Amino acid sequence: MAITLYELGGDQDYRYCPFCWRSLMALRHKGLHDFKRVPVYYRDRSPIAFSGQDRVPVLVDGDRWVNDSWDIACYLEDTYPDRAPLFGTDSGRSQARFISAWTLELQRPALTAILMWDAFEHVDPADRAWWRADREKRFGKLESYRGDRQDKVVAWRKLLEPLRVTLGEQAFLGGESPAYADYIVFGSFQWARCISRLELLETSDPVYAWRERLLDLFDGFARSAPHVAT
């Protein structure tokens, strides 16, 4: 039975959830190409009701299911040990967990604030009233995020310095080849690329070159996703 990944659906065919992209890249890394992608919308979580919770991604593999991008990565690593490793070693898994925590600091609140309005515009139209009410409880009026954001982008780039220093010395966070740590961080960049025309990275930045390498992986799998960035 083919694997199914339930992921966040957006306006038209946009699939932009950063955590779902972590799992999508992990599946391709493992060479598990024959998987089905099923969109789940904010207004209707019934496709994942079987999981007893309402968050994506959810992966179904035969009669087993796993939710949460980290648990999905661990499941794939442990269930398919004969395929390309996502972590490499126990220490690699532990280091990836640290990267996961650091990436949340990178994304929230700084990147989230920069892309709030872009995200709203790519929510499925039927979900926008719910999404607005939910986000405005936490972040205030969405329209306040529509203004000039370039100063915020410049400040956000400074947060990338640990990534920049590392990628100035090696091709990937995993070394000479990508690992799950790369996909953790890449999920946030892919989210931005899918929904926003803002130029978050300068072309001279080692992080830009790293992102391009990841976009080219797996025959351009991530690059070919619906996106608005140039």
C-alpha positions, 0 to 999 in steps of 0.5 A: 500500500502506498504511503499517504501524507495529509498536508495543509491545503491552501488557495488553489493548489498551494501547499505551503506548510513548513512542517509538511515540507519537512516531511515531503523532503524526508520522503523524497530523501528516503526514495519513497517517491510513490506517495499520495498527497491529500490536502487538509483545510482549516475548516475541515479536518475530517480527513485526519479525524482517524488520528484523534487530533487536528494537526498536519502533517499526518503520514499513513503507511499501511495500517500505521499512522504518525503525526508531527513532522519530527515523529514522521522523520523518526518513523521513516528513519527507523522503519526504512533503515536500508534507505538513505539515512536522514540522521546518520547516527544517534548524535545526528538525530540529537543535533537535528532536534536542536536545529528544530528548536532553533528554527522555531525561534527563526520563524516565530515571531520574526518571519511570521510577522514578515509574512503574515499578510502573504499567508492570509492571501494564500489561505483557501478563501473558505477558510479566511474568516476563520483564519483571520479571527484566529490570528487576530486574537494572537497577533492583532489586525492583519492589515497592520502587517501589510506595510513596508517590511524591508527593515524587518527583512534586514533585521531577520537576516541577522538571525541567519548568521549561525546558518551563514557561517556553517554554510560558508564552510560546507554545502549542507548542514548535513555536510557534503550531502543533505540531512534532515537538519537541512529539511527542517530549516528549508521548510521555512524558506519554502513556505516563504517562497511559496507565498511571498515575493519578498526577497528574503535572501541576497544572492551573495549569501551562502544561505541563498546558494544552499536554498538553491541546492535544496530546490534542485534536489530530487529532480527539482521537486520543491522548485516545481511546487506552486509559488509566487517568488521569482 
